[in-house]
């Protein structure tokens, strides 16, 4: 991928950035079977489906899209089901535990390598700088995890930063709703810079283009040491963009279960919904939400079908503290996966 980012100044001094990531506890990397979380009521089942494919679009979990569902009620219903998910046991769920011990499991390819490296099998280069590698240093489940190692370089106030990612093309007709989950361990601190962990991209309405530079995208990231989500038009330039910054600090020193819902079903005014995100089963509020540039409205174009995933770590500004991330048990599905194996 060849996306190019620019340092941007958002309202109230926020620096706008771009990002990506996801979670699921599974063994080997595979297109697994994932079960819908058990529902205690019909309303809970609707929330789990989250406007999924096959006629479920517009249910409670879509938030501001769909057939006028109550977003507040659905938030409570979906969050309460976080521990009830059945992981990778339902057909249609894609899970990656990185247990093959290689940085590009089946179906994955090298993505961005700006000031960073993706370490492949039989690579004898002594990578001493930022690198993405599958190793056994800190697995969440099983023996291996995806390790973004020794990311360092540049300045938090200067454009650029290390990037090392892998990319995956989804099955045809995946659909307009994508739930994701990933377990993430960060140490010793989260950067102030925009640090992307996961994103999902899709063609613009009426387009058949598949090049990364032609795709709209949703992403999960952190910024100013807090969790963030963003919707972007194609990159470059990647804006006007919808940015949501939480007040929740990035969890340090242990694995945190991150979940997200990207519901691109056309809702109010024909737009996709804003991204939603959960940390250890609790949905994040977004006290700082804005569009960049502030004078340009960002219309979240609806999704026909998600096409491409990207994960790893990519920074749009630098960082002065050497930082490691471990990502494990990544999963995506048209329905909620939950934080259990």
GIRA-V322030 format. One record per residue. N is the residue number from 1. SS is DSSP state (H for helix, E for strand, C for the rest). D_CENTER is the distance of its C-alpha to the mean C-alpha in Angstrom with 2 decimals. Layout:
# GIRA-V322030
n=N ss=SS d_center=D_CENTER
n=N ss=SS d_center=D_CENTER
This chain:
# GIRA-V322030
n=1 ss=C d_center=16.05
n=2 ss=C d_center=18.10
n=3 ss=C d_center=16.20
n=4 ss=C d_center=18.22
n=5 ss=C d_center=17.33
n=6 ss=C d_center=19.96
n=7 ss=C d_center=20.51
n=8 ss=E d_center=20.95
n=9 ss=E d_center=22.70
n=10 ss=C d_center=21.56
n=11 ss=H d_center=23.82
n=12 ss=H d_center=25.22
n=13 ss=H d_center=24.44
n=14 ss=C d_center=20.64
n=15 ss=E d_center=19.31
n=16 ss=E d_center=16.73
n=17 ss=C d_center=14.00
n=18 ss=C d_center=10.96
n=19 ss=C d_center=7.54
n=20 ss=C d_center=4.23
n=21 ss=C d_center=3.29
n=22 ss=C d_center=5.01
n=23 ss=C d_center=8.90
n=24 ss=C d_center=12.42
n=25 ss=C d_center=15.86
n=26 ss=C d_center=17.66
n=27 ss=C d_center=20.26
n=28 ss=C d_center=20.22
n=29 ss=C d_center=17.47
n=30 ss=E d_center=18.35
n=31 ss=C d_center=17.95
n=32 ss=C d_center=18.98
n=33 ss=E d_center=20.33
n=34 ss=E d_center=18.49
n=35 ss=E d_center=20.53
n=36 ss=C d_center=19.95
n=37 ss=C d_center=20.34
n=38 ss=C d_center=24.02
n=39 ss=C d_center=24.94
n=40 ss=C d_center=27.81
n=41 ss=C d_center=28.54
n=42 ss=H d_center=28.03
n=43 ss=H d_center=25.98
n=44 ss=H d_center=23.55
n=45 ss=H d_center=23.27
n=46 ss=H d_center=22.51
n=47 ss=H d_center=19.73
n=48 ss=H d_center=18.11
n=49 ss=H d_center=18.39
n=50 ss=C d_center=16.37
n=51 ss=C d_center=18.07
n=52 ss=C d_center=17.37
n=53 ss=C d_center=19.32
n=54 ss=C d_center=23.05
n=55 ss=C d_center=24.18
n=56 ss=C d_center=22.00
n=57 ss=C d_center=20.46
n=58 ss=C d_center=21.22
n=59 ss=C d_center=21.43
n=60 ss=H d_center=20.92
n=61 ss=H d_center=17.20
n=62 ss=H d_center=16.61
n=63 ss=C d_center=17.70
n=64 ss=C d_center=19.32
n=65 ss=C d_center=19.58
n=66 ss=C d_center=21.89
n=67 ss=C d_center=25.48
n=68 ss=C d_center=25.83
n=69 ss=C d_center=24.46
n=70 ss=C d_center=24.69
n=71 ss=H d_center=21.27
n=72 ss=H d_center=22.69
n=73 ss=H d_center=24.10
n=74 ss=H d_center=21.05
n=75 ss=H d_center=18.94
n=76 ss=H d_center=21.52
n=77 ss=H d_center=21.73
n=78 ss=H d_center=18.09
n=79 ss=H d_center=17.77
n=80 ss=H d_center=21.06
n=81 ss=C d_center=19.89
n=82 ss=H d_center=17.08
n=83 ss=H d_center=19.62
n=84 ss=H d_center=21.12
n=85 ss=C d_center=18.52
n=86 ss=E d_center=20.01
n=87 ss=E d_center=17.15
n=88 ss=E d_center=17.60
n=89 ss=E d_center=21.07
n=90 ss=E d_center=20.62
n=91 ss=E d_center=21.07
n=92 ss=C d_center=18.23
n=93 ss=C d_center=15.54
n=94 ss=E d_center=14.12
n=95 ss=E d_center=13.97
n=96 ss=E d_center=14.05
n=97 ss=C d_center=16.04
n=98 ss=C d_center=17.12
n=99 ss=C d_center=20.66
n=100 ss=C d_center=22.12
n=101 ss=C d_center=22.06
n=102 ss=C d_center=20.88
n=103 ss=C d_center=17.95
n=104 ss=C d_center=17.68
n=105 ss=C d_center=18.01
n=106 ss=C d_center=19.56
n=107 ss=C d_center=17.86
n=108 ss=E d_center=15.73
n=109 ss=E d_center=17.11
n=110 ss=E d_center=17.14
n=111 ss=C d_center=14.91
n=112 ss=C d_center=15.55
n=113 ss=C d_center=18.32
n=114 ss=C d_center=19.40
n=115 ss=C d_center=21.37
n=116 ss=C d_center=19.72
n=117 ss=E d_center=20.34
n=118 ss=E d_center=18.83
n=119 ss=C d_center=21.57
n=120 ss=C d_center=22.84
n=121 ss=C d_center=25.60
n=122 ss=C d_center=29.05
n=123 ss=C d_center=27.83
n=124 ss=C d_center=30.67
n=125 ss=C d_center=29.60
n=126 ss=C d_center=29.58
n=127 ss=C d_center=26.22
n=128 ss=C d_center=26.88
n=129 ss=C d_center=24.25
n=130 ss=C d_center=20.45
n=131 ss=E d_center=19.40
n=132 ss=E d_center=16.76
n=133 ss=E d_center=18.64
n=134 ss=E d_center=18.69
n=135 ss=E d_center=21.35
n=136 ss=C d_center=22.98
n=137 ss=C d_center=22.83
n=138 ss=C d_center=20.52
n=139 ss=C d_center=19.33
n=140 ss=C d_center=17.93
n=141 ss=C d_center=19.56
n=142 ss=C d_center=22.06
n=143 ss=C d_center=23.01
n=144 ss=C d_center=20.12
n=145 ss=E d_center=16.64
n=146 ss=E d_center=14.59
n=147 ss=E d_center=16.07
n=148 ss=E d_center=15.31
n=149 ss=E d_center=18.95
n=150 ss=E d_center=21.09
n=151 ss=E d_center=19.01
n=152 ss=E d_center=21.70
n=153 ss=E d_center=23.32
n=154 ss=C d_center=23.96
n=155 ss=C d_center=24.07
n=156 ss=C d_center=21.67
n=157 ss=C d_center=23.74
n=158 ss=C d_center=23.89
n=159 ss=E d_center=21.80
n=160 ss=C d_center=20.25
n=161 ss=C d_center=18.75
n=162 ss=C d_center=17.93
n=163 ss=E d_center=15.20
n=164 ss=E d_center=14.89
n=165 ss=E d_center=12.34
n=166 ss=E d_center=12.73
n=167 ss=E d_center=12.13
n=168 ss=E d_center=12.87
n=169 ss=E d_center=14.70
n=170 ss=C d_center=14.32
n=171 ss=C d_center=17.67
n=172 ss=C d_center=19.61
n=173 ss=C d_center=19.43
n=174 ss=C d_center=16.20
n=175 ss=C d_center=16.44
n=176 ss=C d_center=14.99
n=177 ss=E d_center=13.07
n=178 ss=E d_center=9.88
n=179 ss=E d_center=9.25
n=180 ss=E d_center=6.90
n=181 ss=E d_center=8.04
n=182 ss=E d_center=8.41
n=183 ss=E d_center=11.31
n=184 ss=E d_center=11.38
n=185 ss=E d_center=14.79
n=186 ss=E d_center=15.53
n=187 ss=E d_center=19.09
n=188 ss=C d_center=21.38
n=189 ss=C d_center=19.57
n=190 ss=C d_center=16.49
n=191 ss=C d_center=17.21
n=192 ss=C d_center=18.23
n=193 ss=C d_center=16.64
n=194 ss=C d_center=13.30
n=195 ss=E d_center=11.17
n=196 ss=E d_center=7.85
n=197 ss=E d_center=5.84
n=198 ss=E d_center=3.19
n=199 ss=E d_center=4.39
n=200 ss=E d_center=6.82
n=201 ss=E d_center=10.38
n=202 ss=E d_center=13.67
n=203 ss=E d_center=17.33
n=204 ss=C d_center=18.97
n=205 ss=C d_center=21.50
n=206 ss=C d_center=24.51
n=207 ss=C d_center=23.11
n=208 ss=C d_center=23.11
n=209 ss=C d_center=21.69
n=210 ss=C d_center=19.21
n=211 ss=C d_center=19.14
n=212 ss=H d_center=15.91
n=213 ss=H d_center=17.96
n=214 ss=H d_center=18.77
n=215 ss=E d_center=15.44
n=216 ss=E d_center=13.79
n=217 ss=E d_center=10.03
n=218 ss=E d_center=7.38
n=219 ss=E d_center=4.82
n=220 ss=E d_center=3.91
n=221 ss=E d_center=6.99
n=222 ss=E d_center=10.53
n=223 ss=E d_center=13.80
n=224 ss=C d_center=17.37
n=225 ss=C d_center=16.36
n=226 ss=E d_center=14.53
n=227 ss=E d_center=11.08
n=228 ss=E d_center=10.02
n=229 ss=E d_center=8.19
n=230 ss=E d_center=9.61
n=231 ss=E d_center=10.96
n=232 ss=E d_center=12.81
n=233 ss=C d_center=15.72
n=234 ss=C d_center=16.35
n=235 ss=C d_center=16.35
n=236 ss=C d_center=18.98
n=237 ss=C d_center=19.51
n=238 ss=C d_center=16.10
n=239 ss=C d_center=17.87
n=240 ss=C d_center=19.25
n=241 ss=E d_center=15.85
n=242 ss=E d_center=14.95
n=243 ss=E d_center=13.83
n=244 ss=E d_center=13.47
n=245 ss=E d_center=14.24
n=246 ss=E d_center=15.00
n=247 ss=E d_center=18.09
n=248 ss=E d_center=16.52
n=249 ss=E d_center=16.85
n=250 ss=C d_center=14.44
n=251 ss=C d_center=15.93
n=252 ss=C d_center=18.12
n=253 ss=C d_center=20.30
n=254 ss=C d_center=18.82
n=255 ss=E d_center=15.87
n=256 ss=E d_center=13.78
n=257 ss=E d_center=12.03
n=258 ss=E d_center=8.67
n=259 ss=E d_center=8.17
n=260 ss=E d_center=6.87
n=261 ss=E d_center=8.96
n=262 ss=E d_center=8.88
n=263 ss=E d_center=12.67
n=264 ss=C d_center=14.22
n=265 ss=C d_center=17.66
n=266 ss=C d_center=20.28
n=267 ss=C d_center=21.42
n=268 ss=H d_center=23.37
n=269 ss=H d_center=24.82
n=270 ss=H d_center=23.02
n=271 ss=E d_center=19.58
n=272 ss=C d_center=16.21
n=273 ss=C d_center=15.06
n=274 ss=C d_center=13.19
n=275 ss=C d_center=9.68
n=276 ss=E d_center=10.37
n=277 ss=E d_center=9.15
n=278 ss=E d_center=11.31
n=279 ss=E d_center=12.42
n=280 ss=C d_center=15.01
n=281 ss=C d_center=15.68
n=282 ss=E d_center=16.34
n=283 ss=E d_center=14.72
n=284 ss=C d_center=14.26
n=285 ss=C d_center=16.68
n=286 ss=C d_center=16.22
n=287 ss=C d_center=19.63
n=288 ss=E d_center=18.87
n=289 ss=E d_center=17.78
n=290 ss=E d_center=19.14
n=291 ss=E d_center=19.27
n=292 ss=E d_center=19.83
n=293 ss=C d_center=22.53
n=294 ss=C d_center=24.04
n=295 ss=C d_center=26.76
n=296 ss=C d_center=24.59
n=297 ss=C d_center=23.02
n=298 ss=C d_center=19.55
n=299 ss=C d_center=19.78
n=300 ss=C d_center=16.57
n=301 ss=E d_center=17.86
n=302 ss=C d_center=17.62
n=303 ss=C d_center=15.94
n=304 ss=C d_center=18.47
n=305 ss=C d_center=16.19
n=306 ss=C d_center=12.75
n=307 ss=C d_center=13.77
n=308 ss=E d_center=11.50
n=309 ss=E d_center=8.39
n=310 ss=E d_center=7.97
n=311 ss=E d_center=7.33
n=312 ss=E d_center=9.83
n=313 ss=E d_center=10.63
n=314 ss=E d_center=11.82
n=315 ss=E d_center=13.99
n=316 ss=C d_center=15.73
n=317 ss=E d_center=18.61
n=318 ss=C d_center=20.28
n=319 ss=E d_center=20.73
n=320 ss=E d_center=24.09
n=321 ss=E d_center=23.31
n=322 ss=E d_center=22.42
n=323 ss=E d_center=19.13
n=324 ss=E d_center=17.57
n=325 ss=E d_center=14.25
n=326 ss=E d_center=14.27
n=327 ss=E d_center=11.41
n=328 ss=E d_center=12.90
n=329 ss=E d_center=13.07
n=330 ss=E d_center=9.80
n=331 ss=E d_center=10.27
n=332 ss=E d_center=9.63
n=333 ss=E d_center=12.52
n=334 ss=C d_center=14.16
n=335 ss=C d_center=15.04
n=336 ss=C d_center=13.93
n=337 ss=C d_center=13.93
n=338 ss=C d_center=14.73
n=339 ss=C d_center=14.98
n=340 ss=C d_center=17.99
n=341 ss=C d_center=18.79
